């Protein structure tokens, strides 16, 4: 088996990406500290044609060298916006009939493997701070909470890993409909 060269991958250029039909997914980053995590979320969002990323609170915004290192140019393709208050973004999106889902461990959370997204629904996925997770006020305002099932000794996954797992899962379910 021969590895493919980048030129053989048939990827979109920046203009094609910007005009491409997007996956009905929005990412909200709630006070993310790590610039590398932010860059990784941009890359994942590029890979799965995410509509937009909201960078909230202390979450850094492009351009920044440490974001650029992991984003590898995806800050130029994925639409993004900075907002000081995550809850304001959540409430605005909800008023636009976007279903807001916090990715968190919480009472009555829906396990990711059992979540079935509705066709023709836009979803906003909220990922939280590396230490504190999604703020309780944002969890309270969310339409639902999804938890990634875990079976080892650790209590959580890195936010960039969580984003990759959840976005891939939701993307694959939405594109099957």
Residue pairs with C-beta under 8 A, 6 or more apart in sequence:
12 20
14 76
14 77
17 46
17 49
17 77
18 77
20 49
21 49
22 49
22 50
22 51
23 48
23 49
23 50
23 51
23 171
23 174
23 175
24 51
24 120
24 121
24 122
24 123
24 174
25 48
25 50
25 51
25 122
25 123
25 124
25 125
25 167
25 170
25 171
25 174
26 50
26 51
26 52
26 53
26 54
26 93
26 98
26 122
26 123
26 124
26 125
27 41
27 45
27 50
27 52
27 53
27 54
27 124
27 125
27 127
27 163
27 167
28 53
28 54
28 56
28 86
28 89
28 90
28 93
28 100
28 124
28 125
28 126
28 127
29 38
29 41
29 53
29 54
29 55
29 56
29 59
29 127
29 159
30 56
30 57
30 59
30 86
30 126
30 127
30 128
30 129
30 134
30 135
30 138
31 56
31 57
31 58
31 59
31 86
31 128
31 129
31 132
31 135
32 38
32 41
32 55
32 58
32 59
32 60
32 127
32 128
32 129
32 130
32 159
33 58
33 129
33 130
33 131
34 130
34 159
34 160
35 60
35 64
35 66
35 67
35 70
36 66
36 67
36 69
36 70
36 160
37 130
37 158
37 159
37 160
38 55
38 59
38 60
38 67
38 70
38 71
39 66
39 67
39 68
39 69
39 70
39 71
39 72
39 74
39 75
40 70
40 71
40 160
40 163
40 164
41 53
41 127
41 159
41 160
41 163
42 53
42 62
42 67
42 70
42 71
42 74
42 75
42 78
42 80
43 70
43 71
43 72
43 74
44 50
44 160
44 163
44 164
44 167
45 53
45 74
45 78
45 167
46 74
46 77
46 78
48 167
48 168
48 171
50 78
50 167
51 79
51 122
52 78
52 79
52 80
52 81
53 78
53 79
53 80
53 81
54 80
54 81
54 82
54 83
54 86
54 89
54 124
55 61
55 80
55 81
55 82
55 83
56 82
56 83
56 84
56 85
56 86
56 89
57 84
57 85
57 86
59 82
60 66
60 67
61 67
61 80
61 82
62 68
62 71
62 75
62 80
63 75
67 75
68 75
70 160
83 89
86 126
86 135
86 138
87 135
87 137
87 138
87 141
90 100
90 124
90 126
90 138
90 141
90 142
91 141
93 100
93 124
94 100
94 141
94 143
97 122
98 122
98 123
98 124
99 118
99 121
99 122
99 123
99 124
99 143
99 144
100 123
100 124
100 126
100 141
100 142
100 143
101 123
101 124
101 125
101 126
101 142
101 143
101 144
101 145
101 146
102 126
102 128
102 134
102 138
102 139
102 142
102 144
102 145
102 146
103 125
103 126
103 127
103 128
103 134
103 145
103 146
103 147
103 148
103 162
103 163
103 166
104 126
104 128
104 133
104 134
104 139
104 145
104 146
104 147
105 133
105 147
105 155
105 156
106 139
106 145
106 147
108 145
109 144
109 145
109 146
109 147
110 144
110 145
110 146
110 147
111 146
111 147
111 148
111 149
112 146
112 147
112 148
112 149
112 165
112 166
112 169
113 149
113 169
115 146
115 169
115 170
115 173
116 173
117 123
117 170
117 173
117 174
117 177
119 174
119 177
123 170
125 146
125 163
125 166
125 167
125 170
126 134
126 138
126 142
127 134
127 159
127 162
127 163
128 134
128 135
128 138
128 159
129 135
129 159
130 158
130 159
133 156
134 142
139 145
146 166
148 157
148 162
148 165
148 166
150 156
150 157
156 162
157 165
